[in-house]
Amino acid sequence: MKNSKVYDRPIKPFPEYVQKDITYKLHTLLLALLRPTITPSILQPNILNLSEEDWTRLFTLAAQHGVTALLFDTILRLPEQQQPSRALKIRWALSSEAIEKRHAQQTRAAHELTTLFASHGVRTILLKGLGLSIYYPRPEHRECGDIDLWLDDCDKGNRLIEELGIKINYDSEKHAVFHYKGVMVENHSHLLMPSHRRTERAIDDFLVGEAENSRLAPAGYYTPSPMFNALYLLRHMARHFGTEGINLRHLLDWGLFLRSEQSEIDFEKILTLYAATGYDTVYNIFTALAGELLDEDFTPLLSAVPDPQLKQRVLNDILGFGVYRTPSGNRLTRIGRKTRKLFSCRWKYRTLLPENFWRDVILPSLLFHLKNPKNI
């Protein structure tokens, strides 16, 4: 079993590609500025001798981690002499304002679509993303991408959208994609893709059952129950961590969710399910890291204390998010980079994740790119 392995590979405080002193300094500063925004009891740091170039790099780093507006909240509370230049603050303010407008736009869209579908007997649940913003001190500062909706009758829901004159893209087997009043929306017919794997079917059965316990949010859309999210969010985050990587916003989502909803979660039941499906090790690590980020003691929520070295390597990977995410060059160069990136993630499947690296990662990737060579 993966959780019985001892991880004994020596590691450095940060991965090799962020070993430079300035990058270590910026990651440390990013965490120091982020914590007071989400946990007001944490004191704000003293910012000394940070150049304008360093502030600009920090701005870029915050954007990579999806915490631009969150970080700006803390920066505005710093003494004037410790803040970045006026020009950069204006740039930061404009980015934060755009995030706020986007949040308002998505909230309206989610409410209107929920109302539309409900009026025709189609039940919906807003998955992840926007629905998690309620756990943030300022929900409008949680960056969101698109809107993910699960529909109990997706075909009917899609027809309703098309009747509005909106074009739907059906290229993905996972969801139907369209744009509603400037907001990208994905309609999901399944909570998980159909699978022959016993563990995946067990997860899907659990989620389908918990979907009956969805809750109406004040903003006018339905969100999953805490038990649903305890499994769905963890699995979603773990699968992204496998090959794409996750950033600090993912870790914040998880920690803030647990902080708010832990009393509503049957941990005996959910921990048993994690163990049965192979997600117990990654759960313990993500939860421990989220607790450290929020200055919360999540130790009672763990099924086991994570291996310190493995936990540090996971944190290093999260902090390094975005470093190799933009493929460039000719097709041969891109193939080489994508291949190296895939194999650089193999350790995650050996030590953390329940999926088989060759069967569940390499083979699907190969088949996808053979069918869609333009995506190489």
C-alpha positions, 0 to 999 in steps of 0.5 A: 500500500502507498501509505506504508512506504517510507519516503527517504529521498533527501530534499532541499527546502525548495525544488531545484528550479527555485533554489535561487535566494531571491525566489526563496525570499519571494515564496517566504514573503508570499506566504507571510503576506497571505496568512494575515488576509485569511487568518486576521489573528496572524500579525502582518510581516515587516517588509524590509529592503524589497526592491521594485523589481522584487515587488513586481516578481511578487505580483507575478507570483501571486497571479500564478497562485491565484491570490492577487486580490488576497495579497493586495488586502494585506499590502494595503495595511502595511506601513506606507514606507513598506508598500510597493510603488504607486504605479505597481499598487495601481496595477495591483488595484486594477487586477483586484478590481477585475477579480471583484467584477468577475466574481459578481458577473459569475454570481449573477450567471450562476443564479440566473442559470440555476433559476432557468434550469429549475423552472424547467425541472432540471436540478443543478449543483455548482461544483467547486470554484465560485461556490467555495468563495463563501469560505473566504473573508472577502468572497469577491477576492477568491479568483474563479475561472469558469462555472461548473454545473452538474445537471441531473438532466444535462441533455435537457439543460443543453437544449434550454441553452441552445434555445436561447441562441447560445452555441454549445461546444460538445468536443469534450466527453466530460462536459458541454461548454458555452458562454453565458453573458461573458462567463464560460460555463461547463455543464456536466452530465456526470459527477465522475466519468464512467469507469470500470475501476471499483474504487471510482465506482465507489466514489461516484456512488457516494457522490451521487447519494450526497448530491441529494443533500445540496444546499441553496446558497444565499446567492441563489445557486445550489452547492454540495453538502460538506460530505460531498465536498470532503471527497469531491474536492480532495479527489479533484485537487489530488488529480490536478496535483498529479500531472498539472500541479496545484497552486496555493489557492487550491490549498486555501480552498481546502483549508478554509472549507475544513475550517468552516465545515469540519463539524458537519463532516463525518470523519469516521466515514470519510476517512474510511472511504479515503483509505478504501480508495487510496486517497488517505496519504494525500489527504493527510498531507494536503490537510496538514499543509492547509493547517500550517497555511491557515495557522489551524491545528488540523491534527485531529482530522488526520488519519496519520501524521504525514512523513515530513520529507514527503510533505515538504516535497509536496509543498515544494511542488505547490510553490513551484506551480507555473514554472514549466506550465507554458510550452513553447518552441516547435512541436518536437520541443513541446513534445519533449517538454511535455514528456519530461514533465509527465515523467517528472511527476511519476514520484507522485503516483509511487508515493501518494496517488492511487492511480497507476502512472502508466495505465491512468496517465501515460496511456490516456495522454498518448491516446488524447494527443493521437486523436488531437495532434493540434494540442501537442 
